[in-house]
Amino acid sequence: MSQVTIVGLGPMGSKMAETLLAAGHEVTVWNRTASKAEPLVSRGARRAVTAADGDLLVVSQISYQAMYDSLGDARLDGKVVVNLSSDTPERLREAARWVAERGGTLITAGIMVPPPGIGQPGAYTFYSGPKDVLDRHTETLKALSEITYVGTDQGLAMMYYQSQLLIFWSSLTSHMHAMAFMRTAGVSPAEFLPFARSLFTQLGGAGPMGYAKILAEEFEAGVHPGELNSLHMQAVGMGHVVEALTEAGVETTVPRALKALFERADAEGRGHEGLGTVIESIGKP
Ligand SMILES: NC(=O)c1ccc[n+]([C@@H]2O[C@H](COP(=O)([O-])OP(=O)(O)OC[C@H]3O[C@@H](n4cnc5c(N)ncnc54)[C@H](OP(=O)(O)O)[C@@H]3O)[C@@H](O)[C@H]2O)c1
């Protein structure tokens, strides 16, 4: 079994350390607030002397600045740093250079599950950076989740991760608006839930409501047919949704942003096309 150091013991890092310990690895732990290491030390983890203590450093912190703060001016000769923290793709590329200047190699990652999903079936993580280096550590990292390698560019794992988060946050925020709206008429979240679930499933499916696939194909082909449901019709309908939420006394920040985006694509002269034409406006801010 391998030796691995977890740097950052928030909910994610702590669960990673616990999972690696349970899989039989030799786990060393480090956290800025040292007391968070105690539950893991009592389960058999070793307390690190510094954040750079070990040859494989798995980092899970609030941002990449936290990694700089934690590693300070330590040399990283021969070390592999696998960072699963959030930040911008450009900062990840900068971080790859920073680690390389200190003699180490950075693998960047975006993990697609919350703490209870770590180590569970279905969990996966986007990784980018040098594949041969990642390959040397897959035995250890696969204890956390499936490994989805997306390319050498260290910014890429974060782009995949953030693209997934965009879908996750915006669709769930719309779900929250829907529940709040329905509750103003006495419909409980539980009563509405079957309809929300059905829509989430259909959007990812292959039928007439399978818009994830439909929009991807349209975007690729550069055509957005709107004969049966034009963007103009949907921009007017979205305006009605904003008015309805306002009438009901529900907050409208996100719905108003959608309305503005649809109206912009309409004003740009593509109202006769389908909803997918909005992507042409998104690509040109
Ligand atoms: N939680 C989730 O469901 C989830 C899911 C997927 C991905 N992620 C990502 O995973 C990462 C970790 O998330 P999390 O929920 O475990 O906790 P978090 O609140 O994002 O991060 C907490 C960790 O960051 C450390 N930290 C913050 N600022 C620091 C600094 N300046 N120097 C050194 N350490 C610093 C904290 O140390 P102290 O304990 O000393 O404060 C703690 O170990 C994040 O980037 C997050 O976006 C989270």
Ligand as a Chemical Component Dictionary entry (heavy atoms), coordinates in Angstrom:
data_LIG
# 
_chem_comp.id                   LIG 
_chem_comp.type                 NON-POLYMER 
_chem_comp.pdbx_formal_charge   0 
_chem_comp.three_letter_code    LIG 
# 
loop_
_chem_comp_atom.comp_id 
_chem_comp_atom.atom_id 
_chem_comp_atom.alt_atom_id 
_chem_comp_atom.type_symbol 
_chem_comp_atom.charge 
_chem_comp_atom.model_Cartn_x 
_chem_comp_atom.model_Cartn_y 
_chem_comp_atom.model_Cartn_z 
_chem_comp_atom.pdbx_ordinal 
LIG N1  N1  N 0  -17.614 20.078 0.236  1  
LIG C1  C1  C 0  -18.026 19.630 -0.968 2  
LIG O1  O1  O 0  -19.133 19.115 -1.141 3  
LIG C2  C2  C 0  -17.101 19.722 -2.168 4  
LIG C3  C3  C 0  -17.357 18.927 -3.293 5  
LIG C4  C4  C 0  -16.475 18.972 -4.373 6  
LIG C5  C5  C 0  -15.372 19.800 -4.313 7  
LIG N2  N2  N 1  -15.168 20.596 -3.216 8  
LIG C6  C6  C 0  -13.962 21.444 -3.206 9  
LIG O2  O2  O 0  -13.028 20.851 -2.303 10 
LIG C7  C7  C 0  -12.252 21.852 -1.646 11 
LIG C8  C8  C 0  -12.311 21.646 -0.127 12 
LIG O3  O3  O 0  -13.667 21.796 0.262  13 
LIG P1  P1  P 0  -14.167 21.580 1.762  14 
LIG O4  O4  O 0  -15.666 21.557 1.719  15 
LIG O5  O5  O -1 -13.447 20.431 2.362  16 
LIG O6  O6  O 0  -13.702 22.815 2.603  17 
LIG P2  P2  P 0  -13.317 24.353 2.336  18 
LIG O7  O7  O 0  -14.109 25.158 3.290  19 
LIG O8  O8  O 0  -13.413 24.716 0.891  20 
LIG O9  O9  O 0  -11.761 24.370 2.718  21 
LIG C9  C9  C 0  -11.371 24.161 4.024  22 
LIG C10 C10 C 0  -9.896  23.872 4.102  23 
LIG O10 O10 O 0  -9.121  24.949 3.518  24 
LIG C11 C11 C 0  -8.129  25.324 4.489  25 
LIG N3  N3  N 0  -7.688  26.692 4.271  26 
LIG C12 C12 C 0  -8.439  27.781 3.967  27 
LIG N4  N4  N 0  -7.663  28.874 3.829  28 
LIG C13 C13 C 0  -6.383  28.470 4.068  29 
LIG C14 C14 C 0  -5.131  29.123 4.045  30 
LIG N5  N5  N 0  -5.024  30.426 3.747  31 
LIG N6  N6  N 0  -4.025  28.404 4.331  32 
LIG C15 C15 C 0  -4.118  27.071 4.604  33 
LIG N7  N7  N 0  -5.287  26.387 4.635  34 
LIG C16 C16 C 0  -6.403  27.077 4.352  35 
LIG C17 C17 C 0  -8.829  25.135 5.812  36 
LIG O11 O11 O 0  -7.923  25.138 6.877  37 
LIG P3  P3  P 0  -8.447  25.464 8.373  38 
LIG O12 O12 O 0  -9.109  24.215 8.843  39 
LIG O13 O13 O 0  -7.239  25.852 9.104  40 
LIG O14 O14 O 0  -9.456  26.606 8.244  41 
LIG C18 C18 C 0  -9.457  23.762 5.558  42 
LIG O15 O15 O 0  -8.513  22.726 5.644  43 
LIG C19 C19 C 0  -12.812 23.209 -2.094 44 
LIG O16 O16 O 0  -11.994 23.770 -3.091 45 
LIG C20 C20 C 0  -14.183 22.860 -2.654 46 
LIG O17 O17 O 0  -14.609 23.756 -3.684 47 
LIG C21 C21 C 0  -15.982 20.566 -2.142 48 
# 
loop_
_chem_comp_bond.comp_id 
_chem_comp_bond.atom_id_1 
_chem_comp_bond.atom_id_2 
_chem_comp_bond.value_order 
_chem_comp_bond.pdbx_ordinal 
LIG N1  C1  SING 1  
LIG C1  O1  DOUB 2  
LIG C1  C2  SING 3  
LIG C2  C3  SING 4  
LIG C2  C21 DOUB 5  
LIG C3  C4  DOUB 6  
LIG C4  C5  SING 7  
LIG C5  N2  DOUB 8  
LIG N2  C6  SING 9  
LIG N2  C21 SING 10 
LIG C6  O2  SING 11 
LIG C6  C20 SING 12 
LIG O2  C7  SING 13 
LIG C7  C8  SING 14 
LIG C7  C19 SING 15 
LIG C8  O3  SING 16 
LIG O3  P1  SING 17 
LIG P1  O4  DOUB 18 
LIG P1  O5  SING 19 
LIG P1  O6  SING 20 
LIG O6  P2  SING 21 
LIG P2  O7  DOUB 22 
LIG P2  O8  SING 23 
LIG P2  O9  SING 24 
LIG O9  C9  SING 25 
LIG C9  C10 SING 26 
LIG C10 O10 SING 27 
LIG C10 C18 SING 28 
LIG O10 C11 SING 29 
LIG C11 N3  SING 30 
LIG C11 C17 SING 31 
LIG N3  C12 SING 32 
LIG N3  C16 SING 33 
LIG C12 N4  DOUB 34 
LIG N4  C13 SING 35 
LIG C13 C14 SING 36 
LIG C13 C16 DOUB 37 
LIG C14 N5  SING 38 
LIG C14 N6  DOUB 39 
LIG N6  C15 SING 40 
LIG C15 N7  DOUB 41 
LIG N7  C16 SING 42 
LIG C17 O11 SING 43 
LIG C17 C18 SING 44 
LIG O11 P3  SING 45 
LIG P3  O12 DOUB 46 
LIG P3  O13 SING 47 
LIG P3  O14 SING 48 
LIG C18 O15 SING 49 
LIG C19 O16 SING 50 
LIG C19 C20 SING 51 
LIG C20 O17 SING 52 
# 
